[in-house]
Amino acid sequence: MNIVKEVVSKFVARFGEMPRVFRAPGRVNLIGEHTDYNGGWVLPAAIDKGIYLACAPSENNFGTWVALDLCGAIQMVGTDFQGQKQPEQTWANYLFGVLAQYAKRGFMIPTLNIVFAGNLPIGAGMSSSAALGAAFAFGLNEIFHLGLNTKELALLVQQAENEYVGIKCGIMDMFTSLNGKTGYALKLDCQTLDFQYVPLELGAFRIVLFNTGVKHALVDSAYNERRAQCESGVAFFRKHFDSELPSLTAAPLSWLQASRSRLDPVVYRRCQYVLEEHLRIQAASKALSDNDLQAFGRLMTATHQGLRDLYEVSCPELDFLVDAVWGHPHVLGARMMGGGFGGCTINLIHQDYVDACYQDITSSYARRFNRTPELYEVVTANGAEELAV
Ligand code: GLA
């Protein structure tokens, strides 16, 4: 059954009324990794896989939330969200987080019934949690006519994750989920939240994700640690170069090069990666507008090297999948995508070679890691929207 029909029919069967239904997409990120929380550019695109959320106010002082794919259900009791953290059903915390942020802004949302499902793999680095938060925040804004724009909604969803769920993620994922557009990537300045739509004309090349199928335990702690290391880089530059420096990506590479002997070597490597990546994004968006896909692919590959050697957020499974396709004449570029330590690689592969490429890497990956990588071929899509039901 189609996913929209499924969430609607489950909702009607359980609650006896028609809901409103909202879709919010996951994202890929072409280039610009770990630059969002450093005030830099990113170049993501919303994709044709996402979360579908059916919702309506409940008539009781409790609401029931159902996660179809996860076979989970919880009760939302009254509107005291702080007391309702769910250690087991972590997905519910993304929804509570959104309600808590609305409350902070003076919007008290009544109890709600919800059924949701998705066709985004969970934990694969395609932003299923940001899509869930975005679908919910967008839906509430529509149902209750709250008047927030998509920038405000993105900040709300990010704060929900930062403050309620406790993950210090940047803004890229939810911003893309709310603002994506079919046929385009977003060139987003994460410092100002200004963005442009950049046409994504890939000709015969396809965006292909290979999922390592692993998510190493390090993910959240290493992410927060990288953020802290970047912040100590900023503190150093503020002390020695410019006390008003707004973010790490505003520092020129020459400051870093002049500081090698005075900076902690780990902080140096983290800053080097971020500043080089920031330059690469600008070169990559120029390559895209010049339709120079070969140059674009080479930059993606350089990003992987930086993430692996300087930022140190890759892992053997990601490196293996990237190495397996590097240098192949039908592959423009390949790199790990997202926070790191698992999840997917993103590849630009000629349409005629996708199947053969997948077969090749499947057998070698299985020999080495004893598991099969999943393949997702994705296309760009619009950001969050209400669906007619
Ligand atoms: C995760 C975070 C994003 C971003 C990426 C790395 O996906 O949620 O905010 O920092 O990692 O680019």
Residues whose N, C-alpha, C, O or C-beta is under 5 A from the ligand:
A	BS01	GLA	G32 E33 H34 T35 D36 C169 G170 I171 M172 D173 G338 G339
